[in-house]
Amino acid sequence: MFDGRFIPLTRPDLKWKHETASVQMFEHLITSNKLEEVMRSYGLVLEEDMLFIKEQIGGPIDETACVKSWPYRGRPKEKSFLYEIVANKKNGIDVDKWDYFARDCHHLGISNNFDYKRLLVFTRVCEVENQKHICTRDKEVGNLYEMFHTRNCLHRRAYQHKTGNIIEIMITEAFQKADRFFEIKGSGGKVYRISTAMEDMEAYAKLTDCIYLGILHSSDENLKEAREILHRVERRELYKFLGETRPKSKKEIVKSNSLAESIANSKPKKDPPDVELKAENFIVDVVSMDYGMKEQNPIDNVHFYCKADPSKAVKITQEQVSSLLPRTFMEQVVRVYYKSQDPLIISAAKQYFVQWCMQNDFTKPQTPESTIGSQNHGMVWVGRGP
């Protein structure tokens, strides 16, 4: 929520991602806890190994080095496969995913059909075009597709759940309203805001749940608006979900305020509701679902080996695996909410949303009620497909 919603809204010109803060936090942990001597006592070469750890988190330290034949400095090119273990930039198959799959599936009660232990048994390093890569046994290709399917299921059922997302949006709104009134002390006593705390690791370390609770339980008049939003979250008075739709074309939808304005202007032509709907009360959330590499099939970037020649790396195409595998690896879902609890207003807002979908040739919206046609004054959906 912080780096995906809050920071882009409060600091739109800032090019920042949480991996950057992770590298800075790692440096802060070493210096503030005086761990240099301890690391040396374990035989760690500080400059080389520190660089290697940072590169595992955030990729090449020097961005200009990316154009070179070997952009990393923590390990030589002969050890290239080591950069495919923690955060695999080539195909996304890494222990970072396996860790959160196991944790989140367990706590959410979702079955995890991906077997990482079996995959490890059939994993080896092969040389491909003078560079060493992690390769997987050819018969494990189905297991890898299952891994990406598990990732997709977790995003659909948990990380991008419509209710979880609207709670994130409401908390983000509260943080935006509280930002200039909420003070966080960093190193040297310097004061930061929620939106600037990542500039100092001592301040950044204080961005815990206490921020939420501090606003929720405050009596500061400046935090009144933010506090009221969080009280709504606590009382489950969430912005109402109107439905979701998908663009039929492959053109990417860019999230912007113009989407809400467009819906607010989509007044139904037949029996329009007699209520006034404001653009600022429509919340449009554009969610991208993919296999981790946007439109690309990540398995296309995986090297395999066969039992007959374990030292030779090969590629396996979809056609060689199954005709039942997905053909599209990215889609966008447009979800629309409205800031009201009034049933009449929500009913009218749904009519506007349906009209907007029809005008833009989007799919018939999935809505909380299956009888949207009968509830909307006889509105009939005209479109292609079922």
Disulfide bonds with the S-S distance in Angstrom:
none
